[in-house]
């Protein structure tokens, strides 16, 4: 769920050439099929960069992740749209019980204007994050949950997808009680690094290189490489050792 910018509904993303496969831009644009819940007109969750809205898609309860408006020039906007399109096509091709599935993108309306916010749509996770789930279900087998988290990461790496920000808040639990990895890859869009980077890194906030508590040592170097499979493994180890969901009694 991911990097988003203010765009016109008829932007080049939705008008991109249809390649003929099942994951073309036109097939992934679900704007006309999204129904926002009248009793939930507000964001049900908010993070550092995004707001989550509850909606309905073809009878399925879904989460619409809307990134807050970022002012960028037209050249940068076109570049971001192109990169976002490539990333969401990758996400749409992933299918694994421990990876959050992708239902498409939509353009979230902005008041009474013609502007809209490009947003990503995924199934709504009733149980919330893995920490919330374990707190509500203390009897759950934490070792099994961690094993499934590992399986999800192994699958991503087998598809040459780097998560880039593996941590408890980015792991949700499905209706069947299985952990699913979310917020992978898309948050690593190269252009967004300079847009969202702040001058300081705190232990409680995320940045383009990941979240401090789970970052590999080399990621603290100002000339460090981008997140990799190796840094994902480091984050997984941190998750096993220090994540709150492992210490809940």
N, C-alpha and C positions, 0 to 999 in steps of 0.2 A: 504495500500500500504505500506517499511517494512523491516524487518531485512534480510540482504542478504550477502552472502559470495562468495568468488572465489572458483569455483568447476570445475571438469571435466564434459563435457556434458553427459558422461555415468555414472554419480555418482549414489549412492544408492537411491537418491530421484527418478530419472526417472526409475530406475530398481526395485523399491520397489515392493513387491508382490502385484499383482492385486487382490483386495478383491472381485471383482465381482460387486461392486455397481457403481453408476454413477459418484462417486467422487474419483475413484481410481487414483493413481499416473499417470498411462498411459493415462487416459482420460483427465487429467488436464494439461499434458505437451503439450503446443501448439507451441513449438519451430519450428517445421517444417511448421507450418501454418502462422507464423508471417512474414509479408513483411514490411520492414522498408522503409519509404518514401525517395526516392532519392533526392528530393528537400529539405528535412529536415534531413540531415545526422548528425546534431548536437542535443544536448539536448535542448528542447524547454523551460524547466524550471529546475532550480537547487535549492536544499535546503541544509541544513546543512550536511546531510548524503547521499542524493540521487540525481540522475539525472533522468529527465523524458524525454522519447523519444516518438515521435508520430509514430504510425505504423498502419498497416491494418491487420485485422484478419477476414478472411472469408467475406470480404466486409464491415466489421464494423471498424470504426475509433477507435483505442484504445490507451491507455497510457501504456507505459512500464516503470515501476519504477525500476531503476537499482541502487542498493546500491554500493557505492564505495568500492574498495577492502580493506579487513581487513585481515592482516596476523594472522593466528591462526594455532596451531599445528593440526596434523591429528586427534587426539582424540577429541579435541574440535570441529573440523569441522564435524565429524560424529554425534556428539551430537546435533549440531546446525541444521544439515540437518534433523535429525529425528524430532526435535521440530518444525521446520518450516513446515514440511510435516503435522504434526498434526494440526497446526494452520490454514494452508490454507484449509484443509478439513473442518474445522469449518466454515471458511468464505464462502466456496463454497456452504454450506448448508443454508445460510441466504438469505431470499427473502423478501424484503420489499421496497416499493416505496421511503422510506427515508433512505435507506442504500445502499451504493455503491455496485453494483454487482461485482462478481469475475469471470473472464473469464479463468483463468488458470495461469500457470507459464511458463517461458521460460528461456533459457540460452542465455544471451546477449554476442555476440562475442567480444573478446578483441584483436583488431588489427589483425595481421596475425598469432597469436599464436593459439594453441589448447585449451587454457584456455577460460573460459567463466564466466560470472557473473549471478548468479541465480537471477531472476527478477520476479515481479508480474505484471499481466496484468488485466486491468479493462477498462471499457468504457471511452472514451475521453469525458471530460466535457467541451463543447464549451464555456459555460458561465463562466468558471473558478470558483473561490471561491465565497462564499456567499457575502463577502464584495465587491468583484469586481462587482458582479451582481447588488447589491443594488446601488452601485455608478453609474452604467450604466443605472439603471432603478429606479430613485428616487421615482417614483409613486407606487412602489410595496408595498404591505401590509406587513409590518414588523412583525406585530403581528401574521399573518397567517404563515409566514416563521418560526417564533419562535415556534409556535404550532406544525408545522411539524417536526422541530428538536426534540422537546420533544417526538413526536410519534416514531421517529427513535430510540431514546435512550430507550424508554419504551420497544420497540421490542427487542433491543439487550439484555437488562436486563432480559426479559422474556425467552431468550434463554441462560441465564447464561453467557453472554459475557460482559466483562467489556471493555469500550472504552479505558480508561487510559490516553487520551490526548485530551479531548474535547476542541476545540477552533475554532475560525473563519477560520483559514487557513486549517483546517481539515474538513471543510464542503463545499461541492461543490454544484452546481446547475445543474440539468438535463436540457435536451433540452426543457422539458415541464414546466420548471420554478419551479421545486420542489427541496428543499434542500436535500442533501444526505450525510450521515455521512461516513467518510473515515478514514483510518489510525487507526483503532481500533484493540486492542487485539494483533495483530502481533508485534507491537513495544514493547510489554511487555515480549518478550522472556527472560527468566531468565538469560541465559548465556551472552546475549548481554549487560546486565547491567554493568558488569565489563569491557567490551570491549569499550563501548562508554562513560562511566562516566568520567567526567572531575573533576578536583579538586575544581572548583568553579561553582556556578550557577548564571547565569545572567538573567535579566528580559526579555531578548529578545530571549533566546535560549531554546531549549527543552532539557530534560535530561531523563534518564530512569524512573523517577517518574512523568513526565509530564512537562508542561511549567509553569514556576514560577508564572506568572500572574493568572493562573487558578488553582493552586495547593491548596488543603485543608491544613490547618495549620499543621496537624499531619504528612504530607508528608515531612516537612522540618526537621523532626527528623532523625538523622542518623540511628536510629534503627526502623524507621517507617515501617509499613506494605506495601505490594504492593498495587497498585491502586485497588480500589474496587467500587462497585456500589455507596457507600456513597460518595466517592471522586468524582465520575462522577457527582453526583447531585450538589456537591459544585461547580464544574467546570461549570455546566449548569447555576447556579445562577450567577457566575462571568460573563458568556457570556451575560446574560440578562442585567447585570448592567454596565459593563465596556467595553464590546467588541466594537471595532471600528464600526462594521456594524450597531450597534444600535444608534450611535451618528452621522452618516452621515446625513447631512441635504438635 
